Amino acid sequence: MVRIGIIGTGFGVRSMIPTFKKIKGCQVVALAVTDLKKTKKITLENNIKFAYDNYQDLIKNPQVDLVCNPTPSHLHLEIGLLAIKHKKHLLQEKPAGLNSNQIKKLVKASKKSKKFIGVNHASRFNPVTLKIKKLIDSGVLGQITSISIHNYVNYGSFKDATYTWWDDHKKSGGQTVLGYGTHLIDLARYLTNFPRLEKGFLHDQIISKTQPDKITGKHKKVTSPDQFRANIKFNNQINVSLFATLYSFGYNNFELKILGTKGIIFYDDLNGLQISTDNSQPLQLIKVQDHLSDIKVGRSFVSKSFKFLAENLINHLNGDNKKFEYCTLQQAWENQQILEKICK
């Protein structure tokens, strides 16, 4: 039985707690939020034993085996280092750190650790991703020439949108660029067996220059980009196009297109997974089974993928020796290196 401690609300309460409740072989036993009154309310509602107003006490608790760290990006380094120091299993939220230097510190600290230490790039575990990877590896598409991944989110387009830590560059490290860019780069590299960067560039923009404070209503300056587009050429000669926005205005979707010399794979949330390997035939739908359909959390492809990562992680920690291709800190560092180079 894996005993889990979660730090922070947001994704931790919205997705992690309800997911782990339905995954066999684990139990959420501790929650840490700075507002202790809020923490106690959530722990009572979810039958969680320990409530803390700080992450230090949660990490030091001997009854916590796995620390989940879905906190604002600027806290990832210090929380990650403490979890490693106290010999905990660690699921580090993406990005693993605000920059490659921070992630390198985590890599160094984890060298002698015998615990699981991985980064929450959950898209790797979505059945759609696994099916696409299998098709690519089978050679049915021939030589892969290009990949296009677009992520549309409508958080910023809501009329009641307010200022959050994501809008502060010092806390988020770049909002969509770091928050979604690392996800998309990791997915592209995973599908193509982790190539290295040859060249690339990235354009970002701040669409909303200010956002109202949730409490005072006073507008605060937004310093983090809420939309970006990137083009990358990997050393295996595959061209990759990435796009993410917080201003999709009702069009909340995820799109993935892979072109090969013998065919095409196309996926989006509205039409499902499709393939064509014959110019005389239209795209053919490929059915993908969701064996965790009873767990309904998250709206985006990334969020909906977490339940599959959670299942694999708990099975792994409980001794299942099945191949578990999670994102390591080293791979997260490589992803961040690519992102920083194309931003220059």
C-alpha positions as CSV (number, residue, x, y, z in Angstrom):
1,M,0.0,0.0,0.0
2,V,1.5,3.3,-1.1
3,R,0.8,6.2,1.3
4,I,0.6,9.5,-0.5
5,G,1.1,13.1,0.6
6,I,-0.1,15.9,-1.6
7,I,1.1,19.5,-1.4
8,G,-1.2,22.3,-2.5
9,T,-4.7,22.5,-3.8
10,G,-5.6,23.2,-7.5
11,F,-4.6,20.1,-9.5
12,G,-3.8,18.2,-6.3
13,V,-7.4,18.5,-5.0
14,R,-9.2,18.7,-8.4
15,S,-7.5,15.7,-10.0
16,M,-5.0,13.9,-7.8
17,I,-7.2,13.1,-4.8
18,P,-10.2,11.8,-6.8
19,T,-7.9,9.8,-9.0
20,F,-5.9,8.1,-6.2
21,K,-9.2,7.3,-4.5
22,K,-10.1,5.0,-7.4
23,I,-6.6,3.5,-8.0
24,K,-6.0,0.2,-6.1
25,G,-3.0,-0.1,-3.9
26,C,-2.7,3.4,-2.5
27,Q,-4.2,5.9,-0.1
28,V,-3.9,9.7,0.3
29,V,-2.9,10.1,3.9
30,A,-1.7,13.7,4.1
31,L,-2.4,17.1,2.6
32,A,-0.6,20.4,3.0
33,V,-2.0,23.8,2.2
34,T,-0.9,27.2,3.7
35,D,-4.5,27.8,4.9
36,L,-4.9,25.2,7.7
37,K,-8.6,25.8,8.0
38,K,-9.0,25.0,4.3
39,T,-6.7,22.0,4.6
40,K,-8.7,20.5,7.5
41,K,-12.0,21.0,5.6
42,I,-10.6,19.1,2.5
43,T,-9.0,16.3,4.6
44,L,-12.3,15.8,6.5
45,E,-14.3,15.6,3.3
46,N,-11.9,13.1,1.8
47,N,-11.0,11.0,4.8
48,I,-7.4,12.1,4.8
49,K,-5.6,11.5,8.1
50,F,-3.0,14.4,8.3
51,A,-3.6,18.1,7.6
52,Y,-0.7,20.6,7.5
53,D,-0.2,24.2,6.8
54,N,3.3,23.7,5.5
55,Y,5.0,21.1,3.2
56,Q,8.0,20.5,5.5
57,D,5.9,18.6,8.1
58,L,4.2,16.6,5.4
59,I,7.5,15.5,3.9
60,K,9.0,14.6,7.3
61,N,6.0,12.5,8.2
62,P,7.2,8.8,8.3
63,Q,3.8,7.6,7.3
64,V,4.1,9.3,3.9
65,D,5.8,7.2,1.2
66,L,5.1,9.3,-2.0
67,V,5.2,13.1,-2.1
68,C,3.2,14.7,-4.9
69,N,4.2,18.2,-5.7
70,P,1.6,20.1,-7.8
71,T,2.6,23.5,-6.5
72,P,3.4,26.8,-8.3
73,S,6.6,26.4,-10.4
74,H,8.8,28.6,-8.2
75,L,8.4,26.1,-5.3
76,H,9.3,23.0,-7.2
77,L,13.1,23.1,-6.5
78,E,13.0,23.5,-2.8
79,I,10.2,21.0,-2.2
80,G,11.8,18.5,-4.5
81,L,15.2,18.8,-2.8
82,L,13.6,18.3,0.7
83,A,11.6,15.2,-0.5
84,I,14.8,13.7,-1.9
85,K,16.7,14.5,1.3
86,H,14.1,12.7,3.4
87,K,14.2,9.7,1.1
88,K,10.7,9.9,-0.2
89,H,9.3,8.8,-3.5
90,L,8.7,11.9,-5.5
91,L,6.3,12.8,-8.3
92,Q,7.6,16.3,-9.3
93,E,5.1,18.5,-11.1
94,K,6.2,19.9,-14.4
95,P,8.2,21.9,-15.0
96,A,10.7,20.2,-12.7
97,G,12.3,23.6,-12.0
98,L,12.0,27.2,-13.2
99,N,15.1,26.6,-15.4
100,S,17.7,24.0,-16.4
101,N,20.0,25.1,-13.6
102,Q,17.4,24.3,-11.0
103,I,16.6,20.9,-12.6
104,K,20.3,20.1,-12.7
105,K,20.4,20.6,-8.9
106,L,17.6,18.1,-8.6
107,V,19.4,15.6,-10.9
108,K,22.6,15.9,-8.8
109,A,20.7,15.5,-5.5
110,S,18.9,12.4,-6.8
111,K,22.0,10.6,-8.0
112,K,22.3,8.4,-4.8
113,S,18.6,8.1,-4.2
114,K,17.1,4.6,-4.5
115,K,13.5,6.0,-4.5
116,F,11.3,6.7,-7.5
117,I,11.8,10.3,-8.7
118,G,9.8,11.2,-11.8
119,V,8.2,14.2,-13.4
120,N,4.4,14.5,-14.1
121,H,4.5,14.4,-17.9
122,A,1.3,12.3,-18.0
123,S,0.6,12.6,-21.7
124,R,3.0,9.7,-22.3
125,F,0.6,7.3,-20.6
126,N,-2.6,8.2,-22.4
127,P,-3.8,5.2,-24.4
128,V,-4.0,7.5,-27.5
129,T,-0.3,8.3,-27.1
130,L,0.6,4.6,-26.5
131,K,-1.3,3.6,-29.6
132,I,0.4,6.3,-31.7
133,K,3.8,5.3,-30.4
134,K,3.1,1.6,-31.3
135,L,2.1,2.6,-34.9
136,I,5.1,4.8,-35.4
137,D,7.5,2.1,-34.1
138,S,5.8,-0.5,-36.4
139,G,6.9,1.5,-39.4
140,V,3.4,1.7,-40.9
141,L,3.9,5.5,-41.5
142,G,7.3,5.0,-43.1
143,Q,9.9,7.6,-42.2
144,I,8.4,10.3,-39.9
145,T,8.9,13.7,-41.4
146,S,6.9,16.1,-39.2
147,I,4.9,16.4,-36.0
148,S,2.4,19.1,-35.1
149,I,1.0,19.4,-31.6
150,H,-1.5,22.2,-30.7
151,N,-2.9,22.7,-27.2
152,Y,-6.0,25.0,-26.9
153,V,-7.1,26.1,-23.4
154,N,-9.7,28.7,-22.6
155,Y,-8.7,29.8,-19.1
156,G,-7.9,33.3,-20.2
157,S,-11.0,33.8,-22.3
158,F,-13.5,33.5,-19.4
159,K,-15.2,36.7,-18.6
160,D,-14.5,36.2,-14.9
161,A,-10.8,35.3,-15.3
162,T,-8.6,36.8,-12.6
163,Y,-4.9,37.2,-11.9
164,T,-3.1,34.1,-10.8
165,W,0.5,33.1,-10.0
166,W,0.7,31.9,-13.7
167,D,0.6,35.6,-14.7
168,D,3.7,36.3,-12.7
169,H,6.8,35.4,-14.7
170,K,8.9,35.0,-11.5
171,K,6.6,32.4,-10.1
172,S,5.6,30.6,-13.3
173,G,8.7,30.9,-15.3
174,G,6.7,31.7,-18.4
175,Q,3.1,30.5,-18.1
176,T,2.2,28.7,-21.4
177,V,5.8,28.5,-22.5
178,L,7.1,26.6,-19.5
179,G,3.8,25.1,-18.3
180,Y,2.7,23.7,-21.7
181,G,5.9,24.0,-23.7
182,T,7.7,21.4,-21.6
183,H,4.7,19.0,-21.9
184,L,4.6,19.3,-25.7
185,I,8.4,18.9,-26.1
186,D,8.4,15.9,-23.9
187,L,5.5,14.3,-25.9
188,A,7.3,15.0,-29.2
189,R,10.6,13.5,-27.9
190,Y,8.9,10.5,-26.4
191,L,7.1,9.6,-29.6
192,T,10.4,9.8,-31.6
193,N,12.7,8.1,-29.1
194,F,14.3,11.2,-27.5
195,P,16.1,13.0,-30.3
196,R,18.4,16.0,-29.7
197,L,17.8,19.6,-30.9
198,E,19.4,20.7,-34.1
199,K,17.8,24.1,-34.4
200,G,14.6,25.9,-33.6
201,F,12.9,29.1,-32.5
202,L,9.9,30.2,-30.4
203,H,7.6,33.2,-30.5
204,D,5.5,34.1,-27.5
205,Q,3.1,36.9,-26.7
206,I,1.1,38.4,-23.8
207,I,-2.5,38.7,-25.0
208,S,-4.0,40.1,-21.8
209,K,-1.7,42.9,-20.5
210,T,-3.5,43.0,-17.1
211,Q,-5.8,40.8,-15.1
212,P,-8.0,41.8,-12.1
213,D,-7.1,40.7,-8.6
214,K,-9.5,38.1,-7.3
215,I,-10.1,39.9,-4.0
216,T,-9.6,43.6,-4.7
217,G,-10.6,43.7,-8.4
218,K,-7.6,46.0,-9.0
219,H,-5.8,45.2,-12.3
220,K,-2.3,43.8,-12.1
221,K,0.3,43.6,-14.8
222,V,0.7,40.3,-16.6
223,T,4.4,39.4,-17.1
224,S,4.1,35.9,-18.5
225,P,3.1,35.0,-22.1
226,D,-0.2,33.3,-22.5
227,Q,0.4,32.1,-26.1
228,F,3.4,30.7,-28.0
229,R,4.3,29.0,-31.3
230,A,7.5,27.1,-31.8
231,N,9.3,25.3,-34.7
232,I,11.9,22.7,-34.0
233,K,14.2,20.5,-36.1
234,F,15.6,17.5,-34.3
235,N,18.8,15.7,-35.2
236,N,16.8,12.9,-36.7
237,Q,15.5,15.4,-39.2
238,I,12.0,15.5,-37.9
239,N,10.4,18.9,-38.0
240,V,8.1,19.7,-35.0
241,S,5.5,22.5,-34.8
242,L,4.2,23.4,-31.3
243,F,1.4,25.8,-30.3
244,A,-0.3,26.6,-27.0
245,T,-2.8,29.3,-26.0
246,L,-5.0,30.2,-23.0
247,Y,-7.3,32.1,-25.3
248,S,-9.2,29.6,-27.4
249,F,-12.6,31.2,-26.7
250,G,-14.6,28.0,-26.3
251,Y,-12.4,25.8,-28.4
252,N,-10.9,23.6,-25.7
253,N,-9.1,21.0,-27.7
254,F,-5.9,19.1,-28.3
255,E,-4.5,18.2,-31.7
256,L,-1.7,15.9,-32.8
257,K,-0.7,15.3,-36.4
258,I,2.1,13.0,-37.5
259,L,3.2,12.9,-41.2
260,G,5.3,10.0,-42.6
261,T,6.4,9.0,-46.1
262,K,3.7,6.3,-46.1
263,G,0.9,7.7,-44.1
264,I,-0.6,10.2,-41.6
265,I,-1.9,10.0,-38.1
266,F,-4.3,12.6,-36.8
267,Y,-5.9,13.0,-33.4
268,D,-8.1,15.6,-31.8
269,D,-10.4,15.5,-28.8
270,L,-13.5,16.0,-31.1
271,N,-12.9,13.3,-33.7
272,G,-10.6,10.8,-32.0
273,L,-7.6,9.0,-33.5
274,Q,-7.5,8.5,-37.2
275,I,-5.0,7.1,-39.7
276,S,-4.5,6.9,-43.5
277,T,-1.9,4.9,-45.3
278,D,-3.7,5.0,-48.7
279,N,-4.3,8.1,-50.7
280,S,-7.4,6.6,-52.3
281,Q,-9.0,6.1,-48.8
282,P,-10.2,8.7,-46.3
283,L,-8.9,8.8,-42.7
284,Q,-10.0,5.7,-40.8
285,L,-11.0,5.9,-37.2
286,I,-9.0,3.8,-34.7
287,K,-10.9,2.9,-31.5
288,V,-8.9,3.4,-28.3
289,Q,-10.2,1.9,-25.1
290,D,-10.2,3.9,-21.8
291,H,-10.0,1.2,-19.1
292,L,-10.2,3.9,-16.5
293,S,-13.4,5.5,-17.8
294,D,-14.9,5.6,-14.3
295,I,-12.3,8.2,-13.3
296,K,-13.5,11.5,-14.8
297,V,-11.2,14.3,-13.8
298,G,-9.6,17.1,-15.9
299,R,-10.7,18.8,-19.1
300,S,-7.5,18.9,-21.2
301,F,-5.7,16.0,-22.8
302,V,-2.9,16.5,-20.3
303,S,-5.2,16.5,-17.3
304,K,-7.2,13.5,-18.5
305,S,-3.9,11.6,-19.0
306,F,-2.9,11.8,-15.3
307,K,-5.1,8.9,-14.2
308,F,-3.0,6.6,-16.5
309,L,0.2,7.8,-15.0
310,A,-1.2,7.4,-11.5
311,E,-2.1,3.8,-12.2
312,N,1.3,2.9,-13.6
313,L,3.1,4.7,-10.8
314,I,1.2,2.9,-8.0
315,N,1.7,-0.4,-9.7
316,H,5.4,0.3,-10.0
317,L,5.8,1.3,-6.4
318,N,3.9,-1.8,-5.3
319,G,6.4,-4.1,-7.1
320,D,5.0,-4.4,-10.6
321,N,8.0,-4.9,-12.8
322,K,6.2,-3.9,-16.0
323,K,8.1,-1.4,-18.1
324,F,7.4,2.1,-16.7
325,E,8.7,4.8,-19.1
326,Y,8.1,7.8,-16.9
327,C,9.9,11.1,-17.4
328,T,13.1,11.2,-15.4
329,L,14.7,14.3,-14.1
330,Q,17.5,13.9,-16.7
331,Q,14.9,13.9,-19.5
332,A,13.1,16.9,-17.9
333,W,16.5,18.7,-17.9
334,E,17.0,17.9,-21.6
335,N,13.5,19.1,-22.4
336,Q,14.2,22.4,-20.5
337,Q,17.5,22.8,-22.3
338,I,15.7,22.6,-25.7
339,L,13.1,25.1,-24.5
340,E,15.7,27.6,-23.4
341,K,17.7,27.3,-26.6
342,I,14.8,27.9,-28.9
343,C,13.6,30.8,-26.7
344,K,16.9,32.5,-27.5
